[in-house]
Amino acid sequence: VTLASSPVEDVTEFVGTVENIRFAYLDSAHEQEHALEEFRIIYPRLTDESLVFWDNTYKIADPGEDQRVNGALRVIMEEFGGNLVNFPNASWSTPGQALWQKKAFAKDWNSDSR
């Protein structure tokens, strides 16, 4: 387990040191563009089975405001596809958590696909 904190430069440096990322917990700045930038940095290192965990996913912004993590997830689903499971009532303030994965479970999900 390696922790890489924001700023984005730390995440970029970390990604350069690993072959793949099996699990990422993205919970730094909550602005839409920042969340998207972090995701785009880690995306090339994600395997089909990798999980990305998001916090503070509830839609709290009004139209015209920064759509925050919720908006980032909507863009990610448009640009990258994948599977998203949203837990809108989990967490406290801002509520919401979500898990994202490129593809559904492999047919033989017991295999070591690292």
PAZAPA-4460 file (N, C-alpha, C; in steps of 0.05 Angstrom, whole numbers, plus 32768, in hexadecimal, padded with zeros to 4 digits):
% residues 114
    n_x    n_y    n_z   ca_x   ca_y   ca_z    c_x    c_y    c_z   seq   type   mol
   8011   7FE9   8000   8000   8000   8000   8012   8018   8000     1      V     A
   800C   802A   7FEE   801B   8044   7FEC   8006   805A   7FEC     2      T     A
   800B   806E   7FFC   7FF9   8085   7FFD   8005   809C   7FED     3      L     A
   7FF6   80A7   7FDB   7FFF   80BE   7FCC   7FEA   80D4   7FD1     4      A     A
   7FF2   80EA   7FDB   7FDF   80FF   7FE1   7FE0   8114   7FCC     5      S     A
   7FCC   8125   7FCD   7FCC   813C   7FBA   7FE3   814E   7FC3     6      S     A
   7FEF   815E   7FB4   7FE6   8167   7F9B   7FEA   8153   7F84     7      P     A
   7FE0   815A   7F6D   7FE0   8149   7F56   7FFD   8140   7F50     8      V     A
   8010   8151   7F55   802C   8149   7F50   8034   8130   7F5F     9      E     A
   802A   812D   7F78   8030   8115   7F88   8024   80FC   7F7B    10      D     A
   800C   80FF   7F71   7FFE   80E8   7F64   800D   80E1   7F4B    11      V     A
   8015   80F5   7F3B   8024   80F0   7F23   803E   80E2   7F29    12      T     A
   804C   80EB   7F3D   8066   80DE   7F45   8061   80C1   7F4D    13      E     A
   804D   80BD   7F5D   8047   80A2   7F66   8041   808F   7F4F    14      F     A
   8030   8098   7F3C   8028   8087   7F26   8041   807F   7F15    15      V     A
   8055   8090   7F14   806D   808A   7F06   807E   8074   7F12    16      G     A
   8077   806C   7F2B   8087   8058   7F39   807A   803C   7F3A    17      T     A
   8061   8039   7F2F   8053   8020   7F31   804B   8016   7F16    18      V     A
   8049   7FFB   7F14   8040   7FEF   7EFB   8022   7FF1   7EF8    19      E     A
   8013   7FEB   7F0E   7FF6   7FEE   7F0D   7FEC   7FF5   7F28    20      N     A
   7FD4   7FFF   7F28   7FC6   8007   7F41   7FAD   7FF5   7F43    21      I     A
   7FAC   7FE6   7F58   7F95   7FD3   7F5C   7F7E   7FE1   7F6A    22      R     A
   7F84   7FF5   7F7C   7F70   8003   7F8A   7F79   8020   7F8E    23      F     A
   7F67   8033   7F88   7F6D   804F   7F8D   7F56   805C   7F9C    24      A     A
   7F5D   806B   7FB0   7F49   807A   7FC0   7F4E   8098   7FBA    25      Y     A
   7F3D   80A4   7FAA   7F40   80BF   7FA2   7F2E   80D1   7FB3    26      L     A
   7F3B   80E1   7FC4   7F2C   80F2   7FD7   7F3D   810A   7FDF    27      D     A
   7F46   8119   7FCC   7F55   8131   7FD3   7F44   814A   7FCD    28      S     A
   7F4C   815B   7FBC   7F3B   8172   7FB5   7F22   8167   7FA8    29      A     A
   7F0C   8175   7FAB   7EF3   816A   7FA2   7EE7   8179   7F8A    30      H     A
   7EF7   818A   7F7E   7EEE   8198   7F66   7EEE   8184   7F4E    31      E     A
   7EDC   8188   7F3C   7ED9   8175   7F25   7EF3   8172   7F16    32      Q     A
   7F00   8187   7F0E   7F18   8185   7EFD   7F2F   8178   7F0C    33      E     A
   7F31   817D   7F26   7F46   8171   7F36   7F42   8152   7F38    34      H     A
   7F29   814B   7F3D   7F22   812E   7F3F   7F27   8120   7F24    35      A     A
   7F20   812D   7F0E   7F25   8122   7EF4   7F43   8120   7EEE    36      L     A
   7F52   8134   7EF6   7F6F   8133   7EF1   7F7C   811C   7EFF    37      E     A
   7F75   8118   7F19   7F80   8101   7F27   7F78   80E7   7F1A    38      E     A
   7F5F   80E4   7F12   7F57   80CB   7F05   7F66   80C7   7EEB    39      F     A
   7F69   80DB   7EDB   7F77   80D8   7EC1   7F94   80D1   7EC5    40      R     A
   7FA0   80D9   7EDB   7FBC   80D2   7EE1   7FBE   80B5   7EE8    41      I     A
   7FAC   80AA   7EF8   7FAE   808E   7F00   7FA3   807B   7EEC    42      I     A
   7F91   8084   7EDA   7F83   8072   7EC8   7F96   805F   7EB8    43      Y     A
   7FAC   8069   7EAD   7FBD   8056   7E9E   7FC8   803F   7EAE    44      P     A
   7FC9   8041   7EC8   7FD3   802C   7EDA   7FBD   801A   7EE5    45      R     A
   7FA4   801F   7EDE   7F8F   800F   7EE9   7F8B   7FF6   7ED8    46      L     A
   7F88   7FDF   7EE5   7F82   7FC6   7ED7   7F64   7FC5   7ED3    47      T     A
   7F5A   7FB1   7EC4   7F3E   7FAE   7EC1   7F30   7FA9   7EDC    48      D     A
   7F3E   7F9D   7EEF   7F32   7F96   7F08   7F37   7FAB   7F1E    49      E     A
   7F47   7FC0   7F18   7F4D   7FD4   7F2C   7F33   7FE2   7F35    50      S     A
   7F33   7FEB   7F4D   7F1D   7FFA   7F58   7F26   8016   7F60    51      L     A
   7F15   802A   7F59   7F1A   8045   7F62   7F03   804D   7F74    52      V     A
   7F0A   8055   7F8C   7EF7   805C   7FA1   7EF6   807B   7FA3    53      F     A
   7EDE   8085   7FA2   7ED9   80A2   7FA3   7EC9   80A9   7FBC    54      W     A
   7ECF   80C0   7FC8   7EC0   80CA   7FDF   7EB3   80E4   7FD7    55      D     A
   7E9E   80EB   7FE5   7E91   8105   7FE1   7E85   8108   7FC5    56      N     A
   7E75   80F4   7FBE   7E6B   80F2   7FA2   7E4F   80FD   7F9E    57      T     A
   7E42   8105   7FB3   7E26   810E   7FB2   7E25   8128   7FA1    58      Y     A
   7E10   812B   7F91   7E0C   8143   7F81   7E02   815A   7F93    59      K     A
   7E15   816C   7F99   7E0D   8183   7FAA   7E0E   819D   7F9B    60      I     A
   7E19   819E   7F84   7E1C   81B7   7F75   7E03   81BE   7F65    61      A     A
   7DFE   81D8   7F64   7DE9   81E1   7F52   7DF3   81E4   7F36    62      D     A
   7DE1   81E5   7F22   7DEB   81E9   7F06   7DFB   8203   7F05    63      P     A
   7E11   8202   7EF6   7E22   8219   7EF3   7E39   8219   7F08    64      G     A
   7E36   820A   7F1D   7E4C   8208   7F31   7E5E   81F0   7F2A    65      E     A
   7E76   81EF   7F36   7E88   81D8   7F32   7E79   81BF   7F3C    66      D     A
   7E78   81AB   7F2B   7E68   8193   7F31   7E77   817F   7F43    67      Q     A
   7E8F   8186   7F4A   7E9E   8177   7F5E   7EA2   815A   7F57    68      R     A
   7EA4   8148   7F6A   7EAA   812C   7F65   7E93   811F   7F55    69      V     A
   7E7B   8127   7F5A   7E64   811C   7F4C   7E67   8122   7F2E    70      N     A
   7E6E   813A   7F27   7E72   8141   7F0B   7E89   8132   7EFF    71      G     A
   7E9F   812E   7F0E   7EB6   811F   7F04   7EAE   8103   7EFE    72      A     A
   7E9E   80F6   7F0E   7E95   80DB   7F09   7E84   80DA   7EF0    73      L     A
   7E74   80EE   7EEB   7E64   80EE   7ED3   7E76   80F0   7EBA    74      R     A
   7E8A   8101   7EBB   7E9D   8103   7EA5   7EAC   80E9   7EA1    75      V     A
   7EB5   80DD   7EB7   7EC4   80C4   7EB5   7EB3   80AF   7EA7    76      I     A
   7E99   80AD   7EAF   7E88   8099   7EA2   7E85   809E   7E84    77      M     A
   7E84   80B8   7E7C   7E82   80BF   7E60   7E9B   80B9   7E51    78      E     A
   7EB2   80C0   7E5C   7ECC   80BD   7E4F   7ED8   80A1   7E50    79      E     A
   7ED5   8094   7E67   7EE3   807B   7E6B   7ED1   8063   7E6E    80      F     A
   7EB7   8068   7E71   7EA4   8051   7E75   7EAA   8044   7E90    81      G     A
   7EA7   802A   7E91   7EAC   801C   7EA9   7E93   8017   7EB9    82      G     A
   7E96   800E   7ED1   7E81   8007   7EE3   7E83   801A   7EFC    83      N     A
   7E6C   8025   7F04   7E6C   8037   7F1B   7E55   802E   7F2D    84      L     A
   7E5C   802A   7F46   7E49   8025   7F5B   7E4A   803C   7F6E    85      V     A
   7E33   804A   7F70   7E31   8062   7F80   7E22   805C   7F9A    86      N     A
   7E2C   8066   7FB0   7E20   8063   7FCA   7E19   8080   7FD4    87      F     A
   7E03   808B   7FCB   7DFE   80A8   7FCF   7DF9   80AF   7FED    88      P     A
   7DF2   809C   7FFD   7DEC   80A3   8019   7E01   809A   802C    89      N     A
   7E18   8091   8022   7E2E   8089   8033   7E3F   80A2   8039    90      A     A
   7E4D   80A2   804F   7E5F   80B8   8056   7E4E   80CE   8063    91      S     A
   7E5C   80E3   806C   7E4E   80F8   807B   7E4A   8111   806A    92      W     A
   7E5D   8123   806B   7E5A   813C   805D   7E73   8142   804D    93      S     A
   7E72   8143   8035   7E5E   813E   8021   7E59   8120   801F    94      T     A
   7E40   8117   801E   7E3B   80FB   801C   7E42   80EF   8001    95      P     A
   7E42   80D5   8001   7E45   80C6   7FE8   7E61   80BA   7FE5    96      G     A
   7E61   80A1   7FDC   7E79   8093   7FD6   7E73   8082   7FBD    97      Q     A
   7E88   807C   7FAE   7E84   806C   7F95   7E9C   805B   7F90    98      A     A
   7E98   8045   7F82   7EAD   8034   7F78   7EAB   8033   7F59    99      L     A
   7EC2   8036   7F4C   7EC3   8035   7F2F   7ED7   801F   7F27   100      W     A
   7ED0   8011   7F11   7EE1   7FFC   7F06   7EDE   7FFC   7EE8   101      Q     A
   7EF5   7FF7   7EDA   7EF4   7FF6   7EBC   7EE1   7FE2   7EB2   102      K     A
   7EE3   7FC9   7EBC   7ED2   7FB4   7EB1   7EC6   7FA4   7EC8   103      K     A
   7EB1   7F95   7EC1   7EA5   7F84   7ED5   7EB8   7F6E   7EDD   104      A     A
   7EB1   7F5F   7EF2   7EC2   7F49   7EFB   7EC9   7F36   7EE4   105      F     A
   7EE2   7F2D   7EE3   7EEA   7F1A   7ECF   7EDA   7F00   7ED4   106      A     A
   7ED8   7EF0   7EBF   7EC9   7ED6   7EC1   7ED5   7EC5   7ED7   107      K     A
   7EF0   7EC5   7ED9   7EFE   7EB5   7EEE   7F09   7EC9   7F02   108      D     A
   7EF8   7ED4   7F12   7F01   7EE9   7F24   7F13   7EE0   7F3B   109      W     A
   7F18   7EC5   7F3C   7F2B   7EBB   7F4F   7F47   7EBC   7F44   110      N     A
   7F4B   7EC0   7F2A   7F65   7EC0   7F1E   7F75   7ED9   7F26   111      S     A
   7F8F   7ED6   7F26   7FA1   7EEC   7F2D   7FA7   7EFB   7F13   112      D     A
   7F9A   7F12   7F0F   7F9D   7F20   7EF6   7FAF   7F38   7EF8   113      S     A
   7FC1   7F38   7F0C   7FD3   7F4E   7F0F   7FE6   7F4E   7EF8   114      R     A
***
